[in-house]
Amino acid sequence: MYKDRIELTSQDILEKDFKIDTRGYRPQEVDRYLDLIIKDYDEMTSIIRELESDKKELLEENMHLKKEVRNLKTKLDVIEENDSGVSGANADLLRRLSNLEKVIYGKE
């Protein structure tokens, strides 16, 4: 996903050769700085991979919770159909389901 937006790899930076003029930069100084850039670039790539993995896990968890809510709603509908009056246990179940929906969907 991000590879399409990043032009250089750490290997590209490492292998970059600069032309040296008579009054050019010191090659050792440039090399030290490029080493620092490469280290940061590799760390950034690692962070992106970790974030993508975390994002995937969160999406899977979100899908699981949505499925669970749908199943609970279905069970609740079946219970309500079988029971003409709402007893104390059913009222408690409705409150719990409502609280779960608020947490998942962020509704007030």
N, C-alpha and C positions, 0 to 999 in steps of 0.2 A: 504494500500500500504506500509506504513512505519512500520506497526505493525509486519510484518513478519521479519523485520530487527532489531527490538528492543527486547532485551531479557528480561529486567526488567521493571516492572511497578512501579509506585510510591508506590503502596500498597506492592509490594515485598520488596522494600527498607525499608518501614516503619516496616514491620514485621520481618526483619532480626534480628536474635539473634546471638551475638558473644560469643564465649567461653572466659571465663575470667581466665587468669593465675595469678599467684602470682605477676608477674611484667607486667601485661597487661595494656592496655589503660584504661583511666578513662571512665566508661560507660556514664557519663553525657556529656563528651566532644564528644564522638562518636555519641550520640543521637542528640546533637545540630548540628553537622556536617551533619548527615543524614537528619535532618529536612531541612537544607539548600539545600541539594541535591534534596530532594523530591520537594521542592518549585520550584527549577530551572527546574526539570524534568517535572512538571506539566505545567510550563510556556512554555517549549519547545513543549510539546504536543499541547497546545493551539495555538501556533504560526503555527505549521504544519497544524492544522485544518483550520486556517485562510488562509494560503497560498494555500491549496487545494481548498478552496472555491473561492478565487480570480482567481486561474488558471481556474477553471470551468467556471466562468463568462467571462473571457477573451477568452476562446475557443469558447463559445457560440457567443460572440460578433464578433469574427473573422469569424465564419461560416456565421453569418448574413451579414456581410460586403461583403464577397465573393459572396454570393447569390445576393446581391444588384448589385454588379459589373456585374455579369452574366446577370441579368435582364436589366441593362442599355445597355450592349453590344447588347443584342437582340433587344431592342428598337431602338438603333442606326442603326443596320443593316436593320431593317424594314423601318426606315426613309430614309436611303440611297437608298434602292430599289425603294421607291416611288418617290424620288426626283433625277432626273438624274444629276443635277448640285448641287454642294455644295454651299449653300448660306452662308451669314455671320452668321446667327443663328446656322447653322449646324457646321460651323467651330468653333464657340465658344463652342458648345456642345462637339465636338471632343477634344478640348483643355482641357475642364473640366474633361472629362472622362480619358484622358491621365494623368492629374495631380492626379486624384483619384487612378488610377492604380499605380502610382509612390509611393503614400503614403502607399497603402495597401501592395504591393509586394516589395517595396523598390528598384524598378528599376530606373536606371539613365536615 
